[in-house]
Amino acid sequence: MSRIIRSSARAYGRGATAALVAAVIALRIAPAQTPAGHPARSEISIPYEHYQLANGLNVILSPDHAVPTVAVDMWYHVGSKNELPGRTGFAHLFEHVMFTGSGHVPYGLHDKLTEGVGGFNNGSTTNDRTQYWEIVPANYLEDAIWLEADRMGFLLDALDTTKLNAQRDVVKNERRQSYDNQPYGRTSEIISAAMYPKDHPYSWPVIGSMVDLSAASVNDVKNFFRVFYAPNNSTITIAGDFDPTQAKAWVQKYFGDLPRGKSIVRPQVKLVTLASEKRLVFEDRVQIPRLTISWPTVGESHNDDHILDVLASVLSGSRTSRLQKELVYDRQWAASLAAQQRTNENGGEFRITLTPRPGHTLTELELASDTIIERLQREGPTAEEVARAKAGIELGFVSGLESNLQKAEILSDGSVFHGDPGYYRKSYAEAESVTPAEVQRVAKQYLTRGRVVLSVVPQGHKQDAAKADQSVTVTDGANR
């Protein structure tokens, strides 16, 4: 199950399709076989047409006239994974720079032509891709296509040191708000630094470091743009109320003359394993301690990704899930907890986060959590637990289809990371086929002693860490 299907807005995958390919998938609501007495289920399908311009730009069109809006979703297959140690944060910095105007779009016009007509626009960056999107009234589709084409083709015409410095400061403030000054905000950065070797592309945060952001020159940033923000590294998906023939003409008109970029060498990213447990404690400006346990797992294309999703739901997806029921409701030791498979294109992490109620410690929660997991590994989940977990995941996917943008993201995810906009069907089928025995297997295979155990505690309270005497103090996130 792709990350998009899973529910979050993150995405991951691999290259685009070859040559001019047209794959028109008709909308199907075909009854599937069901047991007697049960209502018939319908097969989910998103209609789309997929083709490629001569310059390599992938184009996906998914018309749906139910709502008079249209989403334009532009994905570049570049994220923090494509950066280098000492030169981090570039992809995310571009997410901001791309809204400062381009060769024919003065600063402010982008918002005027999207938000100013009742629409929306935004962007996001992950380890593996960068996304820009607009949702506009259907009659403003041409404007949205032109805006995306202009910043792909002519961004550097309008980029200067003043603009770069302004966005550099914005990103630094975002880092302060989201990482340095937010309670528990350093958690993921510390875990990544501990889990991966120093030169591994998943070892640094998407937002980059303050030092690297300060060191980035205009030429550094321009060179990064020239390599990765080209038609042959991009996918544009249009979903909503539009005429496909007219949309094709506009895409050709505005993108067709942009030059193809150089071939891109994808980084070789290896899965990691930990030979033993790493125990860390970080003193933060927080009121109560929090424990996060992380195991390295698999990436987007590995079938175990779907099974790990189900495992996470069995542990914490509902009130009756194993960790929730025992630690939050029955014993009332935990104020909150969550289990999650966090998947990137080339690797993943399974993470459990536990926050204690007053009077209970991180050590208590860790031992109790370990006992519950060991029982699951020994006995396996029941068929009912797995069915409930899969139903919740399915509901999240179906609910997402209400949004034109979400549909566009599902198709973009498949195209960028799997070379197939319709990949969600394979992913969906694999998730549907997960069995209790498979969930038991991945619990045994991945939730081993090779893990990172991080306690975030109030400043001056290192003793509140889980097994504090065995934990190494983290000061800058660089402990490995």
C-alpha positions, 0 to 999 in steps of 0.5 A, a space after each residue: 500500500 503506497 503511502 498515499 493510499 495509507 492516508 498521509 500526504 507523503 509519497 515515494 517511488 521510482 522513475 517515469 514511464 517510457 515513450 508516449 504511452 496512453 493508458 485510458 482506464 475506464 471508471 468501473 464499479 464492478 460488483 465483486 463476489 461476496 458471501 451470501 447475505 452480504 452486500 456486494 462490494 464495488 471495485 474502486 477505480 480512478 479513471 485517468 489518461 497517462 502520456 508523456 511529452 517529447 521533453 519527458 514530462 509525464 502528464 496524467 489527466 483524470 476528469 471528474 465533473 462531480 465538483 466544479 473545481 480542478 486540482 493541478 498537482 506537480 511532482 518533482 522526483 527530488 527530495 532531501 535524499 538527493 542532497 549531499 552531506 554539508 549541503 542539506 535543505 535545498 529541496 525544501 528551500 526550493 519549495 519556498 523559492 518557487 512561490 516568489 515569482 518566476 520569469 513572467 510571474 511577478 511576486 504575488 501573482 501566483 496567489 492572486 490567480 489561485 487564492 484570489 479566485 477562491 482556490 488554494 495553493 501549497 507545496 510540500 517536500 519529503 525525503 523523496 519528492 517535492 510537490 506543488 499544487 493548486 485547486 482552482 475553480 474549473 474555469 481557471 485551469 489554464 492559469 494554473 497550468 501556466 503558473 506551474 510551467 513558468 516556474 519550471 521553465 523560468 524560475 531562475 530568471 527571477 531568482 536573486 540573492 535578495 529573494 534567496 536570503 528572504 526565503 532562507 530566513 523563512 525556512 530557518 524560522 520554520 525550522 525553529 518553529 517545527 524542530 528547535 522550539 517545538 516540544 519533542 520537535 527534535 525527535 525524528 531528527 535524532 532518531 534518523 541520525 542514530 538509525 542511519 550511517 552519517 552519509 546515508 541520505 535518510 540520515 539528515 532532516 528534510 528541512 536541513 541544518 542551520 549551518 547548511 542553510 546559511 552556507 547555501 550560495 545562489 550558485 549552489 541553489 541554481 545548480 540544484 534546480 537545473 539538475 532536478 527541476 526539469 520536465 523529464 524529472 516531473 509529473 503533472 496530474 490534473 484531476 477534476 472538472 475539465 475537458 481533456 482535449 483542451 487540457 492537453 492543448 494547454 499542457 503542450 502550449 505551456 510545457 511543450 517547449 521547455 527543454 529536457 534536462 540531463 539524465 539524473 543519477 539516482 542515489 543508491 540507498 540501502 536498507 539498514 539494520 541495527 546489530 544492537 539496541 541504541 538507547 538515547 536520552 534528550 533533555 528538551 523544554 517539555 513538561 512530561 517525558 515521552 518515549 519513542 521506539 524505532 526499528 528500521 524496516 522496508 521501503 515503498 516497493 517492498 510488500 512487507 510495507 503493507 503488512 507492517 501497516 496492518 501490524 501498526 493498526 493491530 497495535 494502536 489503530 483503534 480503542 480495542 487494539 492491543 497497546 491502546 486497550 491495555 496501556 491507555 484504557 485498562 491499566 491507564 498507564 499511558 496518556 497517549 500512544 501510537 504505532 506507525 510504519 513510516 515509509 520512504 521510497 527506499 527504506 522505512 521505520 516502524 515507530 511506537 511513541 508512548 506518553 505516560 500518565 502522571 505517576 507512571 514512568 517511561 521504563 514501565 511503558 517500555 517494559 509493558 509495550 515489549 511484553 505486549 509485542 512479544 505476546 503478539 510475536 508468539 501467538 499472532 493476531 486474530 483474524 478479527 484483529 487483522 480484518 478490523 485493521 484492514 477495514 480502517 485502512 480501506 476507509 482512509 483510502 476511500 475517504 480520500 477519493 472525495 478530494 480531487 487533490 487526493 486522487 491526483 496525489 494517488 496517481 502521481 505517487 504511482 507514476 513517480 515511484 512505480 512508473 504506473 499511475 494505476 499502481 494503487 490497484 496493486 497496492 490495494 490488492 496486496 493490502 487486502 490480502 494480508 493474513 494474520 500469519 504474515 502480520 506475525 512474521 513481520 512482527 518477529 522479523 522487524 521488531 527485534 532488539 536492533 532498535 533505537 530507544 529515545 527518551 525525551 525528558 524535561 531539562 534536568 531530568 535525565 533520570 526520567 528516561 527509560 532505563 536511564 543508566 543505560 541511555 546516552 545523552 544526546 546534545 546535538 542529534 549527532 550521536 550515532 
